Amino acid sequence: MQEAVFFDTMRQGLWIAVAISAPLLTVALVMGVAIGLLQALTSVQEMTLTFVPKVGAMIAVFWVSMTFMSSMLVSFFTDHIVPMIAAI
């Protein structure tokens, strides 16, 4: 395997990882800021108040975007990884 092919495959894999994790990380960021703002406004410093809604929102977004994530991974493997394995 050439170095260029290896690095190109790694670069594409990293971009796939960023694209797959973006919805979950965005929801976690938005929920964290919203809950932090709510806590600052009400002076309620309860740890479960930050954890439970954030995890619930992330589970909901994961459930909604599961087909997008799996289709990206399957297409990456069938288009790039499997042909490289077959060529060996």
C-alpha positions in Angstrom: 0.0 0.0 0.0 1.3 3.4 -1.0 1.7 6.1 1.7 -0.6 8.5 -0.2 -3.4 5.9 -0.3 -3.0 5.2 3.4 -3.0 8.9 4.4 -5.9 9.6 2.0 -7.9 6.8 3.6 -7.1 8.0 7.1 -8.1 11.6 6.1 -11.4 10.4 4.8 -12.0 8.2 7.8 -11.4 11.2 10.1 -13.8 13.4 8.2 -16.4 10.6 8.4 -15.9 10.5 12.2 -16.3 14.3 12.4 -19.5 14.2 10.3 -21.0 11.3 12.3 -20.2 12.9 15.7 -21.3 16.4 14.8 -25.0 16.1 15.5 -24.4 14.6 19.0 -21.8 17.1 19.9 -23.9 20.0 18.7 -26.8 18.9 20.8 -24.6 18.3 23.8 -23.2 21.8 23.4 -26.5 23.5 23.0 -28.1 21.7 25.9 -25.1 22.4 28.1 -25.3 26.1 27.4 -29.0 26.2 27.8 -29.0 24.4 31.1 -26.0 26.4 32.3 -27.9 29.6 31.5 -31.0 28.2 33.3 -28.9 27.3 36.4 -27.2 30.8 36.4 -30.6 32.5 36.2 -32.3 30.4 38.9 -29.2 29.8 41.2 -30.1 26.0 41.3 -26.8 24.1 41.2 -28.1 20.5 41.0 -25.8 18.0 39.2 -28.6 15.8 37.9 -30.2 18.9 36.3 -27.3 19.1 33.9 -26.9 15.4 33.3 -30.3 14.0 32.7 -31.7 16.4 30.1 -28.4 16.4 28.2 -28.3 12.6 28.0 -32.0 12.5 27.0 -31.5 15.0 24.2 -28.4 13.1 23.0 -30.3 9.8 23.0 -33.1 11.4 21.0 -30.7 12.9 18.4 -28.8 9.6 18.2 -32.0 7.7 17.5 -33.1 10.2 14.8 -29.7 10.4 13.1 -28.9 6.7 13.3 -29.7 6.0 9.7 -27.5 8.9 8.6 -24.6 7.6 10.6 -24.9 4.0 9.5 -25.3 4.9 5.9 -22.2 7.1 6.0 -20.2 4.3 7.6 -21.5 1.6 5.2 -20.8 3.7 2.2 -17.3 4.5 3.4 -16.5 0.9 4.0 -18.0 -0.4 0.7 -16.5 2.4 -1.4 -13.1 2.6 0.1 -12.1 -0.1 2.6 -13.5 -3.2 0.9 -11.9 -2.5 -2.5 -8.5 -2.0 -0.8 -8.9 -5.3 1.0 -9.9 -7.1 -2.2 -6.9 -5.7 -4.0 -4.5 -7.3 -1.5 
